Amino acid sequence: MKFIARPKLRRFIRCVLSSFLIGSLFSVGVQAVETHEMLPQEVIINDVEFVYIPEGWFYKTGGVPEKGKALERLDESGGGNTKVWLDGFYIAKFEARARHLLPFLNTQRWTASEYDEANASCTVVKGSDGEYRLASPQKDLPATNLSWNLSNAWAQWMGFRLPSEAEWEKAARGQSQSLWPWGDHWPDETYAGFNTRRECYVWPVDAFAKGQSPYGVFNMAGNVREYVSDWYNYRNDAALEDGARNPTLPLEGTINEEWHGEADKGPWKMLKGGRWATGAKKIRVDARIYYRPQMPFLCNGARFALDVDTVQMHLRNGNAVISNR
């Protein structure tokens, strides 16, 4: 048998190795593309647009004063924040819509009772036949008049969940320590819907593009308050340590017997983002307000969230649309 000369042998070996390496790199590249396709930046599920918030460090509100007042940061340059890690997740690009609330209220009557007991909604009305309808069907308005209990049940009915406060804040400010979603510029009427003197007034969910967060999330300041999943505990709910990973707040809210009024004793759930009548300081990323979970209120809305695993499942099953917007 004729053997291959050494120079030819070396060239043969180099050729084989090159082919192997190219094939391996191609395989890795395909896997990378497939992974990227499984985690699109924007995806639509059940007619709700979601934005991917990547894993990583960010600055979470680091403390609250005694007696649970909405946070007034001591240092306007960003003091009082704590660097923590969050795994990737998806959050709704827009506030939870009134048009998506209608089928929930009209089919889940056992939860609609809390809605009926509150003030009249800005966006959904109940007809004489008992059916809920849009107050302004020509406008894409956010749901209002929600309790935490109803918001949580609605989110689950839609196949979603409410975001944690940490997730909400990261989606609002990104990796910076900015005071508002758009940065540290004092807001005016071009950034957000706030500081009005109207009893019940909201803007469409896609209003105020100038005030988007770094991830392109709309109306995280003003318009309607948004429930998060966490309990409000004014004693220790923001006592986070630097370097914490996926921090969670207490599993139960506190009851303050010294608080004025039975409704204010708690336990409470939390709202973020302020509302149409809130001043500029109280629509900051760090601001929060508490509310009892079973009590609806005119100004209270919601925003949905999803785990990455859930989005991947929807993509595999063909139940999600990748958005190019």
C-alpha positions in Angstrom: 0.0 0.0 0.0 1.4 3.4 -1.0 1.7 5.7 2.0 1.1 9.4 1.9 4.3 11.5 2.0 4.7 13.7 5.1 4.0 17.1 3.4 0.8 15.6 1.8 -0.1 14.0 5.1 0.2 17.3 7.0 -2.0 19.0 4.3 -4.6 16.1 4.6 -4.7 16.4 8.4 -5.1 20.2 8.2 -7.9 19.8 5.8 -9.7 17.3 8.0 -9.3 19.5 11.1 -10.4 22.6 9.3 -13.6 20.9 8.1 -14.3 19.7 11.7 -13.7 23.1 13.2 -15.9 24.8 10.6 -18.6 22.3 11.2 -18.4 22.8 14.9 -18.5 26.6 14.6 -21.5 26.3 12.3 -23.3 24.1 14.8 -22.6 26.6 17.6 -23.7 29.4 15.4 -27.0 27.6 14.6 -27.6 27.0 18.3 -26.9 30.7 19.0 -29.4 31.7 16.3 -32.0 29.3 17.7 -31.5 30.6 21.2 -31.9 34.2 20.0 -35.0 33.2 18.1 -36.4 31.7 21.2 -35.9 34.9 23.1 -37.2 37.7 20.8 -37.0 41.2 22.0 -40.8 41.7 21.5 -43.5 39.0 21.3 -47.3 39.1 21.2 -49.2 36.5 23.2 -53.0 36.6 23.6 -53.1 40.0 21.9 -50.7 41.5 24.5 -47.3 42.8 23.5 -44.4 41.8 25.7 -40.8 43.2 25.8 -37.8 41.1 26.9 -35.9 42.5 29.9 -32.5 40.8 29.9 -30.8 39.3 32.9 -28.3 41.3 34.8 -27.6 43.9 37.5 -29.6 47.0 38.1 -30.4 49.4 40.9 -33.4 48.6 43.0 -35.0 51.1 45.4 -33.0 50.6 48.6 -35.2 51.9 51.4 -38.4 53.4 52.6 -39.1 55.7 55.5 -41.0 54.8 58.6 -44.8 54.5 58.5 -44.9 53.5 54.9 -45.2 56.8 53.1 -44.4 56.9 49.4 -40.7 57.0 49.1 -39.0 60.5 48.9 -35.4 59.8 48.0 -33.0 61.7 50.3 -30.4 62.1 47.5 -31.7 63.2 44.1 -28.5 61.8 42.5 -29.5 58.3 43.1 -28.6 57.5 46.7 -30.6 54.8 48.6 -30.5 52.3 45.7 -29.1 48.8 46.0 -27.4 46.8 43.2 -29.2 43.5 42.7 -29.4 40.8 40.0 -32.5 39.7 38.2 -32.9 36.8 35.7 -34.5 37.7 32.4 -38.2 38.1 32.1 -40.9 39.7 29.9 -43.1 42.6 30.8 -46.1 44.1 28.9 -45.1 46.9 26.6 -48.3 48.7 27.6 -50.6 49.0 30.6 -53.3 46.3 30.9 -56.1 47.3 28.5 -59.7 48.0 29.1 -60.7 45.9 26.0 -58.9 42.9 27.5 -60.8 43.4 30.8 -64.2 43.1 29.2 -64.2 39.3 28.4 -62.8 38.6 31.9 -65.6 40.6 33.6 -68.3 39.3 31.4 -67.4 35.6 32.0 -65.8 35.6 35.5 -68.8 37.0 37.4 -67.4 35.8 40.8 -64.5 38.3 40.5 -66.5 41.1 39.0 -68.3 41.9 42.3 -65.2 43.8 43.5 -65.3 45.9 40.4 -69.0 46.7 40.8 -68.5 47.9 44.4 -66.1 50.6 43.5 -66.4 54.1 41.9 -67.4 54.3 38.3 -64.5 53.3 36.0 -62.9 55.7 33.5 -62.9 53.1 30.8 -65.4 50.3 31.4 -69.1 50.7 32.1 -71.8 48.2 33.0 -75.0 48.3 30.9 -78.6 47.7 32.1 -78.3 44.2 30.8 -75.5 43.4 33.2 -72.8 43.3 30.4 -69.7 45.3 30.6 -68.8 47.6 27.7 -66.0 50.1 26.8 -66.8 53.7 27.7 -64.7 55.0 24.7 -64.4 52.1 22.2 -62.6 54.3 19.7 -59.6 54.7 22.1 -57.2 52.0 23.3 -57.4 52.9 27.0 -56.0 51.2 30.1 -58.2 49.3 32.6 -59.0 51.3 35.7 -60.8 50.8 39.0 -59.0 47.5 39.8 -58.3 45.8 43.1 -55.1 43.7 43.5 -57.3 40.6 43.9 -59.1 41.2 40.6 -55.8 42.2 38.8 -54.1 39.0 39.9 -57.1 36.8 38.9 -57.3 38.6 35.6 -53.6 38.2 34.9 -53.8 34.4 35.6 -57.0 34.1 33.4 -55.0 35.7 30.6 -52.1 33.2 31.1 -49.9 35.9 32.6 -48.8 37.2 36.1 -48.1 40.5 37.8 -44.5 41.6 37.9 -42.6 41.9 41.1 -41.6 45.4 42.3 -38.0 44.6 41.4 -39.0 43.6 37.8 -41.2 46.6 37.4 -38.3 49.0 38.5 -35.8 47.3 36.2 -38.2 47.5 33.3 -38.7 51.2 34.1 -35.1 52.4 34.6 -32.8 49.8 33.1 -29.4 49.7 34.6 -29.2 53.3 35.4 -30.3 55.1 38.6 -32.5 57.5 36.8 -35.4 59.2 38.6 -37.9 58.6 35.8 -38.1 56.1 33.0 -36.8 58.6 30.4 -33.9 59.8 32.7 -33.5 62.6 35.1 -35.2 65.4 33.1 -38.0 67.0 35.1 -41.2 65.9 33.3 -43.7 68.0 31.4 -46.9 67.0 29.5 -44.8 65.5 26.6 -43.3 62.8 28.9 -46.2 61.5 30.8 -49.9 61.9 31.7 -49.8 63.4 35.3 -50.6 66.4 37.4 -54.1 66.9 36.0 -57.0 68.1 38.2 -59.6 65.8 36.7 -61.5 63.2 38.7 -61.2 60.4 36.1 -59.0 60.9 33.0 -56.6 58.5 31.2 -54.7 58.6 27.9 -54.3 55.7 25.4 -51.8 53.0 26.4 -49.4 54.0 23.6 -49.4 57.7 24.5 -46.2 59.6 25.5 -43.6 57.8 23.3 -41.1 60.4 24.6 -41.4 59.0 28.1 -40.6 55.3 27.2 -38.3 53.4 29.4 -34.8 52.3 28.2 -36.5 49.0 27.0 -39.3 50.7 25.1 -42.0 50.2 27.8 -44.8 52.8 27.8 -46.4 54.8 30.6 -44.4 53.6 33.6 -44.9 57.1 34.9 -48.4 58.5 35.2 -51.7 57.6 33.5 -52.7 54.8 36.0 -51.1 53.2 39.0 -49.9 49.6 38.4 -50.1 46.7 40.8 -47.1 44.5 41.4 -47.1 41.1 43.0 -45.3 42.0 46.3 -46.8 42.7 49.7 -46.1 46.1 51.2 -44.2 45.9 54.5 -43.0 49.2 55.7 -40.7 47.7 58.3 -38.4 45.7 56.1 -39.6 45.3 52.6 -36.8 47.2 51.0 -33.9 46.0 53.2 -32.0 44.5 50.3 -28.3 43.6 50.4 -25.9 44.6 47.6 -25.3 41.7 45.4 -28.7 40.0 46.1 -30.0 37.8 43.3 -33.7 37.7 42.3 -34.7 39.5 45.6 -38.1 38.9 47.0 -40.1 41.0 49.4 -41.9 39.5 52.5 -44.6 36.9 51.8 -47.0 38.8 54.0 -47.9 42.4 54.4 -48.0 44.2 57.8 -50.9 45.5 59.7 -50.4 48.8 61.5 -52.9 49.2 64.3 -51.9 52.8 64.8 -52.9 53.8 61.3 -55.8 56.2 60.8 -58.8 54.5 59.4 -59.7 50.8 59.2 -58.9 50.6 55.5 -55.3 51.8 56.1 -54.4 49.2 58.7 -53.4 46.6 56.0 -52.1 44.2 55.1 -51.3 46.0 51.8 -50.3 45.3 48.3 -48.2 47.7 46.3 -48.8 50.1 43.3 -46.1 51.7 41.2 -45.9 54.5 38.6 -48.4 57.1 39.9 -51.5 58.3 38.1 -53.0 61.1 36.0 -53.4 63.4 39.1 -50.0 62.6 40.7 -47.3 65.2 40.9 -43.9 64.8 39.3 -42.1 63.4 42.3 -44.6 60.7 42.9 -44.4 59.3 39.4 -40.7 58.5 39.8 -39.4 55.0 39.5 -38.8 54.7 43.2 -42.2 55.9 44.3 -44.8 53.4 45.7 -48.2 53.4 47.3 -50.0 50.7 49.2 -53.6 49.4 49.0 -55.5 46.6 50.6 -55.7 43.7 48.1 -59.5 43.4 48.1 -60.2 47.2 47.7 -60.6 48.6 44.1 -59.9 52.2 43.4 -60.6 54.5 40.4 -57.0 55.2 39.6 -55.6 51.7 39.9 -54.6 49.6 36.9 -52.2 46.8 36.1 -49.4 45.6 33.9 -48.7 41.9 33.0 -45.5 39.9 33.0 -44.2 36.5 31.9 -41.4 34.1 32.7 -39.0 33.3 29.9 -40.0 29.6 30.1 -43.6 30.5 29.5 -42.7 32.6 26.4 -40.5 29.8 25.1 -43.4 27.4 25.5 -45.8 29.6 23.6 -43.2 30.0 20.8 -42.8 26.2 20.5 -46.5 25.7 20.4 -47.1 28.4 17.8 -49.2 30.5 20.2 -46.9 33.6 20.0 -46.1 36.1 17.3 -42.6 37.7 17.1 -43.1 41.4 16.7 -40.7 43.5 14.6 -41.8 46.8 16.1 
